[in-house]
Each structure stands twice: as C-alpha cells, then as structure tokens.
Amino acid sequence: MEKRNIPIALPSMGQEEWEATREPIFSGWITQGPKVAEFEKLFATRHKVKHALAVSNCTTALHLALVALGIKKGDEVLVPAFTWVSTANAVIYCNATPVFVDIDLHTFNIDVNQIKDKITPRTKAIIPVHLFGLCANIDEINKIAPHLKIVEDGACASGAGIGDKPAGGLGDIGCFSFHPRKSITTGEGGMITTNNDAFAEQVNMLRNHGASVSEEQRHKGPKPYILPEFNMVGYNYRMTDIQAAIGVVQLKKLDTLIDERQKWAEFYTKKLSTIPWLTTPSIPNGYKHGWQSYVLYIDEAKAPMKRNDLMEYLQQKGISTRPGTHAVHTLGYYSRTFNIKPADFPNAFAANEYSISIPLHNKMVKEDFDYVVNAIKLI
Ligand SMILES: *Cc1c(COP(=O)(O)O)cnc(C)c1O
C-alpha cells in the first residue's frame, strides 16, 4: 500500500473561518466585544447552560473556576491522576493542594470508587475530567460527595454529554478548550459555563482585571467619566473577537464534526476490537462521546511488540500517534513536591505506559482510516 502521512490531529478550518475574521478586523472591536458575546450565547444554548463566558484558554478557565469557588491556601481539590497537567496546575495557582485520585482503565476517567478515601475535612472541590471527550460519571460523584463543588474539566468535551445533559452543566462550573488539538478550535481559547449567577458574575469580573464595569458598558454608557471599580485582584484572561468569530463558525459545525468522528470511531472499534492485545474505547450506556481522541490500550503481555515500538513502527508508516496523556503524579514537579511514586496510582501509570492515541480528525478520508487499520492489523 502506498505510504500516507496522517497527523494525529488537524483543525477543521477553511474559507468560512477565514471570512469570519473580516468582521472584527474591519469593525475595530477586536477583543471581548460583540463576537465574543455571540460565541458565548451560541455555546450556552448548545450546552444548555444559563451562562457561558469566553476566556483565553481552558487552563485559565480552570484557574478562574477555582478562584470563583473561593479555593485558597489550605484547601484540597481532588483531580484524576491521568490528565493534562493543567488540571492540577490550576489548583497550584490557587495555592491549594491537588489530591490525586486514580482512574478507571475502562474509561480513563476518575475512578468514582476511590474518591471517598481521598476526602478530608479540607477537601473543597473536585475536578472530574471528561478525558478524550467521554464524560466522567458526575451523577455518582454527586452521590458520593454532595458537599464538594464540581468543576468539570471539559477541555476535550465540547458537545459531549450524558443522556440529554451536555457537558458543562453537569457540575457547578464547566471549563472547555479550543486549542487546535480539540474538536473545535479558535487557535487558543476557552469557555466557562455555569447555571449559577453569582459564579458567572465573579468569572466575568475576574477575567477582565477584576473590573466591575465592562469596557463595553463604559463605551455605550452616557457617562464617559465612569471608571470601573476594582474590588478584587483580577486577571487578563479575555478572548479576542477574532478568535470568537472563528469560534462561532466552528461551533455551528460542532455536531456535524462529532457525528463524523463518531462514525469513524465506530469503524476503528469494529476493525480493531478483534485484535486480542488491544482494548478499544468503552462507552457507558447513554453517554455521548465527543471523540476529541480515539485512545487504545495495549496489553503488552500479549502484544507482539511494546507500546513504544508500535508507535515507532506506525511513525515509520507515516501514522502519527501519541500516548493518551500524562500520569501527572509522575511528572517532575508533582512527584518531587508531593513525594509520590508511579505505583501510588497504578492505573494512571499503566495508562501512561500502555495507552496510544491514533489519528482521528475531520480532515481524514476513508483511505486514511483503512491505512491505519491495515498498518495495525499487519503487526
Ligand atoms: C487541553 C486540555 C487542557 C488545557 O487546555 P488549554 O486550552 O490548552 O489550556 C486542560 N485539561 C485537559 C483534560 C485537556 O485535554
């Protein structure tokens, strides 16, 4: 078979996104203006939440979510041990302590059965991650720890959900990413969702230097001498209107993009689940996967080659792959600061060693998917 080159991810962008940037560029309103407002409104509607507030990325979203919840020094926040590093970093930004919880290897999400043991009188919140686009079991978390505030790390989960409830409205605050590795992108970008008016008001001020009067209000109002009040130390975590203009176009495509990914994910699963040393993604009943990534788990005891050798072999064939994500407790800063060993969270460590994300994006054609499947089947 002729060699193909298949990147792990590619944004689905083109003419429409390009044209959408004209409006903010020529209007002169370039940051947190009307396009941001339009993007937020569309996002809130799609995710069935009262408020959506755009920010600069999902890491700043997570930070603001925790600040809005009042997380501070001395507090503990539960985070899964297998996730992108910024889930835990956001807790550190608040001078609070991230407390890791191991994951369930079937879903790669936080193991709800291990949450209870990690709760202390200082535990204030939990950040379940909807990893790779599959929602964590928020209902169960609510049952186990109804007193904890829930911040959904939905970085990978735009458009995902449980039953008819979309991600972003399952907990107290939801955080999303529009990094190019996610299913829709604005270059960099993030969104905070909530049904709580007070949290939304806090986030609205915090993302804009702590200002209690927005620039937009100031420009529109009849009293140009009014300066905002600054009753808190805020941040500049705003999104630009150029990003939001792209976001509006992307968001309108979201469900089509996910449907297409769903179809190809099913194709992968059908073809690859017959391989005895591979475990394909398992989706609990009633969950709608967002398919940010398609991640396999390798049983090295049965496999003809080790995970890393498999990744190198696929790279030589032009197929780019990645480990699923990180076991954060093994990363230098966390293992040193909290004196944690890899084996302390064995499932997260196993996922770190034996997971492999294979290409799944909307610029792939049938021949690409056939090529990936054939390359793996030839092993
Ligand atoms: C990508 C990602 C983030 C960070 O998103 P950014 O927008 O790049 O800051 C956080 N958490 C998870 C689970 C992610 O996959």
The ligand as an SDF file (V2000), in Angstrom:
LIG
                    3D

 15 15  0  0  0  0  0  0  0  0999 V2000
   -6.1590   20.5110   26.5310 C   0  0  0  0  0  0  0  0  0  0  0  0
   -6.5160   20.2720   27.9320 C   0  0  0  0  0  0  0  0  0  0  0  0
   -6.4360   21.2980   28.9040 C   0  0  0  0  0  0  0  0  0  0  0  0
   -5.8280   22.6400   28.6240 C   0  0  0  0  0  0  0  0  0  0  0  0
   -6.4690   23.3730   27.6440 O   0  0  0  0  0  0  0  0  0  0  0  0
   -5.7850   24.6950   27.0860 P   0  0  0  0  0  0  0  0  0  0  0  0
   -6.8930   25.3930   26.3550 O   0  0  0  0  0  0  0  0  0  0  0  0
   -4.6790   24.2770   26.1760 O   0  0  0  0  0  0  0  0  0  0  0  0
   -5.2830   25.4860   28.2410 O   0  0  0  0  0  0  0  0  0  0  0  0
   -6.8760   21.0170   30.1850 C   0  0  0  0  0  0  0  0  0  0  0  0
   -7.3680   19.8120   30.5100 N   0  0  0  0  0  0  0  0  0  0  0  0
   -7.4550   18.8050   29.6260 C   0  0  0  0  0  0  0  0  0  0  0  0
   -8.0270   17.4930   30.0390 C   0  0  0  0  0  0  0  0  0  0  0  0
   -7.0150   18.9990   28.3120 C   0  0  0  0  0  0  0  0  0  0  0  0
   -7.0730   17.9820   27.4310 O   0  0  0  0  0  0  0  0  0  0  0  0
  1  2  1  0
  2  3  1  0
  2 14  2  0
  3  4  1  0
  3 10  2  0
  4  5  1  0
  5  6  1  0
  6  7  2  0
  6  8  1  0
  6  9  1  0
 10 11  1  0
 11 12  2  0
 12 13  1  0
 12 14  1  0
 14 15  1  0
M  END
$$$$
